[in-house]
Amino acid sequence: MTAIETNHVTKTYGDKKVVNDVSFTIQKGEVFSILGVNGAGKSTLIKMLSCLVKLTSGKAFIFGYDVMKEAAQVKKLIAVSPQETAIAPNLTVYENLELMAGAHGFSKKDRERKLKEVMGTFLLIPFEKQRSKTLSGGWKRRLSIAMALISEPDILFLDEPTLGLDILARRELWKVIKGLKGRVTIILTTHYLEEAESLSDRICILKRGEVKALGTAKELIAQTSAQSFEDAFIDLVGEGSI
Ligand SMILES: Nc1ncnc2c1ncn2[C@@H]1O[C@H](COP(=O)(O)OP(=O)(O)OP(=O)(O)O)[C@@H](O)[C@H]1O
């Protein structure tokens, strides 16, 4: 089943095409990574697919709903864990999650059940009463993803989920993301190539807003005759940079 379809999606700021003629389909349950150097258009593409930025031209569909014309339906199916986390710093971990559950209309009884479940999955129970601003970066990212999952979305957008985390915290988050694989369709942007390689079913490489390559990590390595995924990436986005 197709979860996301983009047809010739383009975004122009002034006279600059920052996303240019992007077409692909993403299947339900896939982990799909969007890679590219700084300014390649990754965040803008994610923002268009999650109804935060308007398309200049082209079409995009989330489970058949048009992101421009049927944004209300699209928003019911998606959740976004942005680069800048959506956490209220002075609220505790529990209060942040509770606020999110309330915003999504869970009844008091369902809210408690849901919060227990999410805190269990993300190992947040020991931090339940801790003010969020006192959490380390890795735990803030965990909480941010937990908050995004409260609404039980079909599609989760993760914009650089492990940015700035140490290797242990990053590996912990990988486990969380792998645990969601198959159940939730995940669209991920990252600058960590080994992260994309380890987590993704398929990878899309953007260069100056255009799809430069799309396939499994193995396919992209084969396509470039490189020795490693990192070499393949450099080969694909190299010359001329952004
Ligand atoms: N609101 C805006 N107005 C004008 N230009 C913008 C706007 N948002 C993004 N851009 C430009 O669009 C281009 C793509 O930006 P985008 O943030 O999508 O790239 P990215 O691949 O996510 O980069 P990074 O890896 O640095 O996060 C950049 O040149 C950026 O300056």
The ligand as a Gaussian input file, in Angstrom:
#p B3LYP/6-31G(d) Opt

LIG

0 1
 N       11.622000      30.258000       4.192000
 C       12.643000      30.284000       3.337000
 N       12.864000      31.366000       2.556000
 C       13.879000      31.384000       1.666000
 N       14.740000      30.377000       1.462000
 C       14.565000      29.276000       2.201000
 C       13.517000      29.165000       3.172000
 N       13.594000      27.932000       3.734000
 C       14.647000      27.320000       3.153000
 N       15.231000      28.119000       2.245000
 C       16.384000      27.782000       1.400000
 O       16.100000      26.559000       0.762000
 C       17.278000      25.785000       0.618000
 C       17.027000      24.405000       1.162000
 O       16.890000      24.495000       2.592000
 P       16.545000      23.227000       3.495000
 O       16.467000      23.723000       4.900000
 O       15.362000      22.539000       2.927000
 O       17.847000      22.351000       3.276000
 P       18.335000      21.070000       4.077000
 O       18.741000      20.064000       3.051000
 O       17.306000      20.652000       5.068000
 O       19.614000      21.657000       4.809000
 P       20.334000      21.280000       6.198000
 O       21.015000      19.975000       5.984000
 O       21.311000      22.394000       6.355000
 O       19.279000      21.247000       7.273000
 C       18.394000      26.546000       1.308000
 O       19.119000      27.258000       0.335000
 C       17.646000      27.509000       2.207000
 O       18.370000      28.692000       2.414000

